[in-house]
Amino acid sequence: MQRSLGENIWSMDGPDITFLGARMHTRMTVVRLAGGGLWVHSPIELDAALPFIESLGETPVALVAPNKFHYLFVHQWQARWPNALVLADTALQKKVPALSSALPLTDVAHASYAQDLDQVNFLGNRLFSEVVFFHRPSGTLILTDLMINLRTDDVGLLPRLYLRFEQAEYPDGGVMRLYRWATRDKTAARRALDRVLAWQPRQITFCHGEPFLEDAQAVLRREFAWLT
């Protein structure tokens, strides 16, 4: 499924994966940059994405692997567009040697897309870090796994109960309970949250589950109340 999130920004769902017994889709976000070219966040399988990408009439200039779990299809895109920059979360670079030569994602947006996007590294959790992005023209906060909001209509009882326990079940999903428990350096996490709130996003998209397309500020304050 493709969804327009505003002018020059789209999300597209890819093939399903299984997580804790629950089927869920993958999702990428694509931005047409003001300076030309496409910025691709968490690329999905290329065969599924290629017709849509070609329909945009631009080629990718930046491929983003935002955490240590979302990188599986980057090599397909890099082979198709070898001139595109690959940017990766630093924890991912340590995990996958093939990405050690990628540009590291920091708190500063790369010049290739800084005109359109801001970013911050959401730290404080030793098990999980993620670089989050903000598309200024559309007011869209772009997350990866920091929030999950899965429909469970066709999910078995045990996975559904687990997702409910983790607070990842639609319509009340968001930041998972395990992530909250594992965040030890709340000062670092609050620092990132302050950056995010200062952006004043109007909507939130992420890779798994239904996005929050309204009341983004209220959602953020609710889901991160444990940091305040």
C-alpha positions, 0 to 999 in steps of 0.5 A, a space after each residue: 500500500 502507498 500513502 501520500 503523507 503530504 507534498 513530496 513525501 510518501 510511505 509504502 508497505 513492503 512484504 510481511 514479516 513475522 514478529 513474535 508470531 504476529 504478521 506485520 508489514 514492512 514500510 519505507 518512507 520516501 521524500 522527494 528532495 528540494 535539491 533533486 533526487 529521493 531520500 529513502 528511509 528503511 528501504 523495502 524489498 526492491 522488486 516491490 518498490 521499483 515501480 513506485 520509485 520509477 513513477 516518481 521520475 527521480 532516483 535515490 540519492 540517500 539510502 537510510 538504515 536508521 537502526 540495527 534491524 532495518 538494513 536487509 534490502 539496502 544492498 539491493 538498492 545500492 546495487 541498482 543505484 551505486 551513486 546513492 549515499 548509504 547512511 547507517 546507524 552507528 550500532 548497525 555499522 558495528 553489527 554488519 561489517 558490510 555497512 562499516 563504510 556507510 556514512 554514520 548517522 549523527 545528530 546533524 542531517 547530511 548536506 544532501 538532504 538537510 534542506 528538507 529534513 532534521 534528525 536526532 539520535 534517540 539514545 539512552 537505551 543500550 539494547 536499542 538506538 534509533 535515528 529519528 527524522 523530521 520532514 519539515 515541509 509536511 511536519 512528519 516525524 519519521 520513526 522506525 521501531 520506536 513506536 509500533 501500532 499493530 492491528 491484531 484482527 487476524 493474530 493468534 491469542 498469545 501474540 495478541 496478548 503479548 502485543 497488548 502487554 507491550 502496548 503495541 496494539 492498535 489503536 493504543 500502540 506506541 512506545 513498547 514497554 520493553 523499550 521503556 524498561 531498558 532505557 537507563 539513561 533517561 537524561 540522554 533520551 529526554 535530550 532527544 525528546 526535547 529536540 523532537 518536541 521542538 520540531 512540533 510535528 503534526 503527524 508520525 509515521 513508522 515502519 510497523 502498524 498504523 501511523 498517527 496522522 493527527 494530534 502528534 504532539 499529544 501522542 508524543 507527550 502521552 508515549 514519553 510521559 515516563 521520561 518526564 
